[in-house]
């Protein structure tokens, strides 16, 4: 098959640039889809990022309603196998229990993506129900990091992150209930924005699997692609039970201007959890770089009870996922999760959380409230909090302590271990504030390390402005201009 462009040319374009070429008549959406499929064939045997490709929309990009006149002009786009549903398509959530599960309708966000001109060409890997830090169950699939296949992609937006990093597509769908956009973006060298609460809707469902803590979004390689995705896909459906807000101007316009001089707080220890000395040093180096751009940077931390906040977050996850698993069981006429079809920690989460009382949830919400107020007060004095994305280096494939395959008998201890590595991302979900991972550092093993910027609620545009300023300052050379070893341009 003759491809529309060379792999260097393909990888040199972001989604915005490819859409512009379609509008100019230089390439067709079907040619873009064919190139993405060839990219999957080239790299996926080594990284296992893609679950399924949809041959019908690859051949005919408008078949499922993608508006080829939309801003993305038929750009091929991969969907995480969790969250928004596609009518008639499988959604198996990384679980043996969900094999053969087929969606009856598009969700609201799916419709928005199609109107934006995205051609939803396939599904990407995720851990079972999106619960753990890596899409890694040999009975389902093992997704590997394109930078070094001995290491995990983290999660839960594992396959989307790996596919974007390996150059298969410039953009892919992701979700974030505690860092699941930002963490895999951080360890795969992508850009990952978790928007504020009240931006994306997957009506008629809750805001996502985990109610109000989980957020939709994308993995990308350029700030303008992320900005364009949010501009095109945001907004509430009729009947939302919380307000959906609009930005004062499109983010694609806002990012053409530098932000004002910002007051930035640097922190690499949150309560009991701290970054390794190497990661802390990388954070400080990026802080000095931001000072060189004219910003004020100093070490500071919100006055919140971190121990209580993480305990509340744990309660939220256990009780939410227990309900999710319970609903999936009920739909299948099952009384309990079958041990041969559901991973051990997810069974323990269901056992631990299925009988949570309203009083326990109310206490959790009270901590959410005080934590959100603490961050809110902090953002009266500072514009940005800068942290590493992870506190520890990326785990190797087979590190079961972070997986829902773990034999840890204690769910609480399992989550405590998770927070030890992923301390800096989940509280943004609890508070509903925006946060972005930028590929500006490396960990002890030379793998990408995201640096996270967080801002007050609805200051998503400020994060994107700062990201765009950084992108201009480094000449677009994220990760120092390096590419992963597994990449469409390699070999």
N, C-alpha and C positions, 0 to 999 in steps of 0.2 A: 504493500500500500504506500502510495506517495503522500507524505504529510504536507500540510500547508506551509510549514516553516521549519527551520532547523531547531534543534533542541536549545541551542544557545539563544536563538531569537525568541523562542517560546518562553524560556525562563527569564529573559530580559524584559518581558512585558508583565505588568500587573493587570488586574482585571479591568481597570479603567482604560488602560491602553488597548487591550484586546477589543473591548467594546467599541472604542473609537475606530479601530480598523474595520470592524463590521459595518459601522455607520458609513465609512468611506467606500465600502464595497470592495475592500482589499481581501477580505476573507469572509466566509459564511459561518453562521452558528453551527451547522453540521460539520464543517471542517474543524472548528474548535473542539467540538465533542469528540471527533475522531482522534484528534491529537491527544486529548486527555485520556482516552481509552488506551492509546498506544503508550502513554506515560505510565498508566497502571500496569500494563503488561511488562514494561521495562523494569520497574522497581518493586512492584508489590510482592513478587516471590520472596524478596529478602526482608521486607518490613511488615507484611500482612496488615495493611491498613484498610483495605476495601473489602466489604462483605459481599456486595452484589452491584453489578452495573445493569441499568435498564436499557436494553437494546432498542426498544421502540422509540424512546425520546432521544437516543443517540442518533438514530437514523432520521428522525423528524423532530427537531427541537421544539416545535410549537404544539406537538401532539397533546400534551397535558395542560395546555393553557399558558405556557410561558409567553409573555408579551415581548416579541422580538424588537419592538420599538421602545421598550423600557430602557432605563439608564444602563443596564448591564447587557442589553442587546443579544440575549441568547447565550451568555457566558456559561460554560459547564460548571456545575456546582455540586459538591458532595454533601449529603445529609448525614449527620450523626444518627445512629440507629436508636434514638431515644428522643422523647419530647414531641415536636410537631409531627403529625402523621400525614402520609400521602395516600389519597384514596386508591384502594386496590393493591397497594404495595405492602410487602412484608415489613413488619417492625418487630424485631426479636430481642432487643434490649440486652444483647450480650448473654442471653440466658437460654439454657437447654429447655427450661420450662416453657419459654415463649416461642419455641420453634413452630413455624407455620402461622404465627399470629399476623393476620392481615387487616389493615385499617379500612374502615367503612367510609371514611370521609377525610377530606383535607381539613386541617386546622386553620384558624384565621391567619397565622403567621405564614403557613405554606402558601396561602393565597397571595399574601403580600409579596413573598419572594418571587412567585410566578409573575405578578404584575411588574416587579422590578426588572424583569427580563432574565432572571436566573433560570437556567435549564437544569433541573434537579435530576442528575444522571445516575445516582447510585447512593449506596449506604456505606458508612464507615464504622469501624469497630468502637466498642465501648465496653468497660467492665459490666458485669451483671447488674442491671438496674442503675448503672452509673454510680455505684456506692463507693468503690475503692479507687486506689491511686494508679491502677495499671490495667490495661485490657490484656489479661494474662491468665487464661485458663486453657491448658493444652487440649481439653475436650471441646473447646469452642474455637479459640485462636490465640496466638501470642503475638502481639504487636510490638515491633522493635524500633529503637531510635535510629533514624537514618544517619545520624552523626557517628554512631558506633553501635552496631547491632547487638553487642553484649549487654547494652543498657536498655531500660524501659523508656517509653515515651511519657511516663506518668499518665494521669487521666483526670477526669474521665473522658475528655474529648480526644481520645488517643489516636484513632485512625485519621481523623480530620487534621490533627496537628502534624502527623507523620506525612500525610499526603501533600500538604501545603509545603512543608519543609523540603520534601524530596522533589518538588517542582511539578507534581502531577497537575495540580490546579492552583491558581493564585489565591483562591478563596474557598473556604469550606465552613459549613455550619458547626456550631459548638454550643454547649450549654455549661452553666456554671452555678453549682449549688453550694460551693465552698472553695472555689478556685479552679474548677474544671475547665474553664477557658484559659485562665492565666497560667496555671501550673504547666500544662503541656506546651503552651506557647513559650513559656520560659525555658523549658528544657529541650525544645526543638528549634529554637532560634526564630520564632514567629512573633508577630504582634497580636496581642489578645486583650480586647477591651471587655470588661464586665460593666455594662451600663448601669445607671441608677434604676431603682425600682420605678415602674410606671412608664417604660419605654416600649418593650415588646410584649405582645400578647399571644398566647396560643389557645385562646377561646376556641371551643366551649369548655376546655379544661381549666383547672387552676393555672396560675401563672407558670407553673411547671410541676414536675414530679413532687417537688418538696414545698408546694405552696409558695409563700412569699419570700423564701430565701433563695429560690433558684431563678436564674436569668438566662435568656437566650442571647446568641451572638454569633461571632465568626472568628476563625483564624485567618490571618492575612499576612502579606509580606510588605505592604506599604500602608502608611497612615491614611492616604486618600481613599484606598479601597475600603478600609474599616469605616471611615466617615461616610462614604457613599452608601455602604450597606445599611448603616443606622438611619441615614436620611430617607432611604427608600422603603425600609421595612418597619419603621416604628409606628406606633399608634394603637389605640384600644379598639376593641370590637364593641358593638352595642351591648349594654348590660354589664359592663365591668363594675366590680364592687369596690374598686379603688381608682383614684384619678389617674389618668394618663396625661402627660404634659408634653408640650411642644417647645423646641428650642427657639430662641429669638431669631435665628437665621440658620440656613443649612450649614451643617458642619463642613461640607466641602468648600464653602466660602470662608468660614471662620478660620480654617487651617492655613489659608494663604497669608494670614497675619501672625506675627510673633505674639505671644502673650505679654502682658505687662511684666515688670520685675516682680518675681514671686518670692514669697517667704516660704522656704522649704524645710521641713523637719526630717531629720535622718534618724532612723531607728532600726536596730538589728537584734533587740531583745524585747519580747512581749511576754511579761509575766515569767513563767517558768521556762519559756522556750527561747533559745538564743541561736544565732547563726554561728557556724564555724568561723575561726579566725580568718581563713582565706576568704570566705564569702563576705564577712564584715569588712575586710579590706577592699574588696571589689566595690561594695556599696559606697565606701568613703571615696574611692577613686572617681566613681560616677558623680558623687556630690561635688567634688572639685571641678569636674568638667562642667556641671551646671553653674557653678560659680563663675567659670570663665565665660559663660553666656550672659552673665549679668545678674543672676539670681542670688538671693541671700540664703545660705544653707547653714543650719546648725543642728546639733543633736537635741531632740525633744520627743516627748511621748505623751499621748493623751492620759488624763487622770481617770482611768477606768479600772475596775476590778477584773483583771484579765482571767484570773482563775474562775471566777463566777461566770464570766462571759463564755469561756470555752465549755464549762459544764452545761450551760444553757444551750449552747450550740449542739452539744452531744445529745442532750434530751430531745432537741428539735429533730435531729437526723434519725435517731432511733424511733421516735414516735411516728414521724412522717413515713419513713420507709416501712415500718411495720404495717401501717395502714395501706400503703401502696401494694405490698406483698399480699396482705390480706384480701384486698380487692381483686388482685389477679388470681388468687386461689379460689375465691368465691365464684368468679366468672367461669372457672373450670370445674366447679362442684367438688373442690378439695377442702378438707378440714385443716390440713397442715402442709407445709412445704415438703415435697418428696425429697429425701436425702440424695437420690441419684440425679435430681434435676435442678436443685437449688444449692448454691455454694454454702459451706458451713457457717461462715460468719453472718450471711444473710438470714439463715435459719435462726441463729442466736439473736439477731436484731429483732426478728419477728416475735420470738419467744419473750424477749425482754420488754418490747415496746407495745405489744398488742393490748395490754390492760392499763396503759397509762391513764391516769385520771384527769379530769378537767382541771382540778386544783394544781396538779403538777404542771400542766401546760400553762396555767395562769401564772405560776411562779416563774416559769421560763420566760413568758412574755414580759414580766416585770423586769427581769434582767436585760432582756432585749431593749426595753425602754431606757433603763439607766445607762446602758452601754451606748446606745444611740445618742443620748443627751451628752454623754462625756465626749464622744467624738465631735458632736455638733459644737460644743463649747470650744474644743481645741481648734476647730476650723474658723472660729472667730479671730484667732490669733495667727494661724498659719493657712496658707493656700493649699499646700501639698504635704502629704506624708510619703517619704521615700523609704522603701524596704527592699530586701531581696525577695524574690518569689518563693524560694525554699530556704530553710535553715541549714539543710544538710545536702551533700552531693546527690545526684540522681542515682537511684538504686539500680543494681544490676538485675537483668531478667532472672527470675527464680528466687528473688528475695521475698519469701512468702509472708513475712511479718506485716507487710502493708496490704496484702491481698485478702479478698473475702474467701480464699482457699485456706487461710491461716487456721491452725489448730488451737489458737488461743482460746481458752474456755471463757474468758471474760470479755464481754463486749466493751465495757468501760475501759479496760486496759488496752484493748485493740484501738479504740479511738484516741486514747491518750498517746499511744505510739504514733498514730497518724499526725496528731497536732505537733509532735516533736519535730517532724520534718516540715509540715505544711502549716506553720503557725501564722504566717502573715497574710493569708488570703481569706479565711472564712468570715472574719468579723465584718468585712465589707458587705457580705451577703446578709448578715444579721442586721446591719444598720441600713441597708438599702442604698449604700453610697457607691459611686463609680470608682473603678480601679483599672489600671492598664499595665500590662507586662510588655517591656521593651527589651529587645535582645542586645544588651549593652555590656555583658560581662561573661566570664567563663568560670566554671567551678574547678575544683581540685584536679579533675580528670581531663580538663580541656574541653569539656562539653559546654554548650550554651547555658548561660544562667540569666534568666530574666531579672530586670530591676523593675519593681512595681511602684507606680505613683498612684496615690489615692487622693480624692478630693471630697468636698462636701456634696451632699445630695443635689443633683441637677447641674453639677459643674462638669459634666462629661465633656462639654466643649472645651473647657480649659485644659483638661488632660490631653485632648486631641491636639490643641494648639501647641502645648509643650512638646508633645511627641513629634509634631511636624517641624517645630523649631530644631529639635535634636536631629531629626532626619536630614534637614537641610545642612546643618552644621557638619555632619559626618558624610555628606555627599551621597546619602542613600545607602551607605555601606554598613548596614546592620551586621552584627557578628563580625565586625572588622572586614566585611566583604568576603568572608569564607563561605563555602558551600559544604553541605554534608557529604560524606563519602558515598552514600547511596543517594543518587540524584539523577534526574533525567539526562543531564548533560554529561554524565560520567560514562566512559566505556562505549 
